[in-house]
Amino acid sequence: MSGERGHRALWRRPVGLPFVLCWGDVGAIAHACGITVQAVSQWKRIPERHLPTMARRLNTTPERLRPDLAIRRHAMNIDIDPKDAAMAERAICEAVDEVDGHRVAVSQAAAREARCALALAEAKAEHDRAVLASKRARAALTRVRSGHLASGIPAGRLGPLVPSPSPAMEGGGVKT
């Protein structure tokens, strides 16, 4: 909240309503429409029932304030066969349903992606823990071997520090 007070305070201005900047006072808008200031502050756009009042107060036309309603009214005033109108309405509904279906599919794919990213992070953490445990085990084995050698136990009795490779791996690699 800003430090401003009174009717010009930013917190009293509805977000995204440029007509408030022209007219200025949310309280005056609310009084003119016969509603509360809180109701006006929730507007994203001027409701259709308050459009004539706002147009008169701003000295403009309702079509200029809400072009979406003007386009819809114009489309409804054109003489069209009721069968064609019903077919167009069905096509619009199907298109909206298809878009909604795609939106759901995208959100589900995003959720799957997030789950996979989490599983990958968990697998990497588990791998890092296993590598660390292996390093600790090797270090402990080296300490034990060094202790045995320091105490005079022959090295041949301790066995190899690293397990011998499997028979399939004996064909290549570095000789020890």
N, C-alpha and C positions, 0 to 999 in steps of 0.2 A: 504494500500500500504506500502511496506517495504521501508527502507531508501536506498536500493540498487539503483544504476544507471547503465546505459549501457545495453548491450545485455544480461547480466546475471541476470537482475532484475527479481524478481519473477512475477511481473505483466506482463512481456513480455512473460512468458512461458505459453503455452497452458495447461489447466488443464487436467490431465489424459493422457498425452502423454509421455510415458517413453522414446521414441526415442529422444525426445528433450533433455532429460538428457544425453543420450549417445552422441548426436551430438552437443548439447549445444546451438546453436544460432538460434532463430526463424527467424531472418533476413536471415541467410544462407539457411534455409529451404525454405523460401519464394522466394529467388532469384533463387534457383535451380529449383523450380516448376514454376517459372514465374508468381507468384501471390503476393499479398500484405501481409505484416506482420499481418494485421488485419484479413485477411482471414484465415491464418494459426492459429491464436489464437482462432478462432471459431471452429476448428476441435475437435470433440470428438474422432474420429478415422480417419485414413488416407483415403481420398476419393479414390475411385477405379481408377480414371483417373491419380492420382499422385502416385499410388502404384509402377509402374516400376521405376520411378525416385528415390523414397525414398529407394527402395530395393537396387538399384545400389549404392546410396550414403552411405547406412548403411552396405554394403557388406553382405546382407542376401537375402533370397528369399521372394517373395511377399506372399507366403503361410504362412510364419512365421509371417509376419506383420499383415495379415488379414486372419486368419484361417477360418472365416465364409465364405469368398468368395471361398476359396479353396474347402470347403465341397460342396458348391453349384455347382461349376464347375465340381467336380467329379460326383456328382449326375446327372448332365445334360449330361455327357459323356457316361453314361451307356446306352447300347441299351435297349430301353423299347418300348413296343407297344404304339402307340399314344393314343389308347383308354384307356389303363391303366394309362397313364400319365394324360389324361384329367380327369379320375375318381379320381386320387390322388389329382390333383389340386382342384377339386370340394370339396373333403373331407377336404383338408387343409383350403379352404375358409370357409366352414361350421364351422370347428373347431375354426377358428379365429373369425367368427361372433358370435359363442356361447360364447367364452371367452369375447369378447367385450360386449355382452349382460349381462354376469355375472358382469363385471366391472361396467356397468351402474346400475345394480340392487344393487350392493354393495354401490355405491355412493349415490343412492336414499335412501337406508336404513340408511346410515350415516346421510343424511340430515334430515330424519324423526326422527332419534334418537336425533339429535341436537335440533329439534323443540320441541320434547317431554321434553327434559331436560330443555329447556327454559320455557315451560309451567309449569313444575313442580316447577321451581325456582320462577316463578311469583305467583303460587298458595301458596307456602310457605310464600312468602313475604306478600301476601294478608291475609293469616291466622295470621301471626305475627302482622299485623296492626289491625286486628279484636280483637285479644287477648289484645293488648295494649289499644285499645279503650274501651274494656270491663273493664279492670282494672282501667282506668281513670274514667269511669262512676261509678264504685263501690266506688272509692275513693271520688268522688264528692258527691255521695249519702251519704256516711259515714260522710263527712264534714257537709252536710246539716242537717243530723240527729243529729250530735253532737251539732251543733248550735241551733237547736230547743230545744234539751234537756237542753242545757245551759240557754236558755231563758225562760224555765219553761213550755213549751208545753208538755203535757203528751205523753208518748211513744205510748200509744194505738191509738192515733189519726194519727200517722205517717204511720202506716201500717208496714208490714214486710220489712226488709232490702233486703231480697232475695225473689223473687216471690215464692209462695207456689208451691210444686210439683204437677204435673198433677195427676188425680185420678188413672191412671195406675201405677204410681210410689209410691203410698201411702202404698202399702203392705210391702215393705221392706225398708232397709236403716237405717240411724242413727236417733234416736229420738231427737228432739230439745227441 
